[in-house]
């Protein structure tokens, strides 16, 4: 559980610093132009990570409020970018 990371377990209990999540969001945005709906969805991901301490791909389809979005429709053929963004957040948290 939590990839054997004590830090990931602690973050799951207390959340994560929003500054770190926003930094990853800014890095992601530097290579992408998003519409309003896409930005809203990514902000929902950041809020989820800050409150829960971690995120995995399965969270996008299994956990509210993220499962309320149709992320494939929202991002079209670029939905892979969301997968990569979530992986980057998760890997940052597990490694820390």
N, C-alpha and C positions, 0 to 999 in steps of 0.2 A: 504494500500500500504506500502511496506517495513516492514511489520509486526508491524506497529505502532512505529518503531524505527527511531528516528531522526538521530541517528548515521548512520544507513543503508541508509537513504535518502542522507545524506551528502556524504557518500562514493560513492553513485551512481553518484554523480555530480563530485567528484574530484578523485575518484579511491581509492585504498588501498595501504598501504605500502607494497612493495614487500617483505620485510623481514618477515612479518607475513605470507604471502602466502608461501614463501619458507620454513619457519619453519614447517607449516602444511604438505608440500610436503615431507620434511625430515622425519617427524613422519610417514607418509604413507609409505615411502620407507623402513623404518626400518623393516617392516614385509613382504616385497615383493621383489622379483627379477623380474626386468622388462627387456624386450628387447628394442632395439632402438626406434621402432615405438611407443611402449607404453610410453616411457619416453618423446618422442616428443609430444605426445598427452597431457600428464599431464603438460608439460611446456606450451602448448597452453592454457590449463585451467588456469594456474597461470597468464599468460599474460592477459587473458580475465578479470580475477578478479581484477588485478592491474589497468587495464584501466577503468573498469566499476564499480568497487566497490562492486560487489556482483555476485553471480551465483546461479542458481537453476537448478534442474534436466532438466526442459524443455529447458533450454539454450543449452544443449548438442545436441538437435535435431532441434532447431529453429534458432539459432544465428550463423552467420559466425564468425570466421572460423571453429568453432567446429562442425557445421552441415556438414562440408565437410569430416569429419572422420567417418568411420564405427566403432564406439567404441565397439559394440557388437562383431564384427568380430576381432577387434584388441585384445580384452581381453578375448574372448571366454567365457567359463563358469565363469570366474572371473570378468565379467563385473559389478557384484554387488559391487565389490570393488570401482569402479569408482563412482557409485551412492553414496556409503558411503563417499567417499572422497569429493564429491561435497556437500553433506549434511553437512559434518563437516566444510567445508569452509563457507557455507551459515550460519550455526548456530553460528559459531564464530563471523561472521560479524553482525548478527542480535542481538546477546546478548550484544556485545560490546557497 
